[in-house]
Amino acid sequence: MPKATFSFSMNKYYQSYEKKVGEAKEEAFQKLKSNAINLKANAVVGISIDVETNPTSGLIIVSITGTAVKII
């Protein structure tokens, strides 16, 4: 009877994790841009990015803040 083997690649795990964080950051940037456009701004200054994770639930929280301005 053949033995069952189990392998886990941390490299694959980290690549997947990095991809998900990148997707969450892109979505947050798009929302920031949309909010700035709604405020009739044409630029955002002082952008700050905060990424938090919860390893037990797999939750990724990305917060992006900035000041919407209109440059004349």
Backbone hydrogen bonds, N-H to C=O, Kabsch-Sander energy under -0.5 kcal/mol:
donor,donor_aa,acceptor,acceptor_aa,energy
10,M,8,F,-0.8
13,Y,9,S,-1.9
14,Y,10,M,-2.9
15,Q,11,N,-2.2
16,S,12,K,-2.1
17,Y,13,Y,-2.4
18,E,14,Y,-2.8
19,K,15,Q,-2.0
20,K,16,S,-2.1
21,V,17,Y,-2.3
22,G,18,E,-2.3
23,E,19,K,-2.3
24,A,20,K,-2.3
25,K,21,V,-2.5
26,E,22,G,-2.3
27,E,23,E,-2.2
28,A,24,A,-2.1
29,F,25,K,-2.5
30,Q,26,E,-2.2
31,K,27,E,-1.9
32,L,28,A,-2.2
33,K,29,F,-2.5
34,S,30,Q,-2.4
35,N,31,K,-2.5
36,A,32,L,-2.2
37,I,33,K,-2.4
38,N,34,S,-2.3
39,L,35,N,-1.2
40,K,37,I,-1.9
41,A,36,A,-2.6
42,N,69,V,-2.0
43,A,69,V,-1.5
45,V,67,T,-2.7
48,S,65,T,-2.8
50,D,63,S,-2.7
52,E,50,D,-0.5
52,E,61,I,-3.2
54,N,59,L,-2.3
58,G,54,N,-2.4
59,L,54,N,-0.8
61,I,52,E,-3.3
62,V,60,I,-0.5
63,S,50,D,-3.0
65,T,48,S,-2.3
67,T,45,V,-3.0
68,A,66,G,-0.6
69,V,43,A,-2.7
71,I,69,V,-0.6
72,I,70,K,-0.5
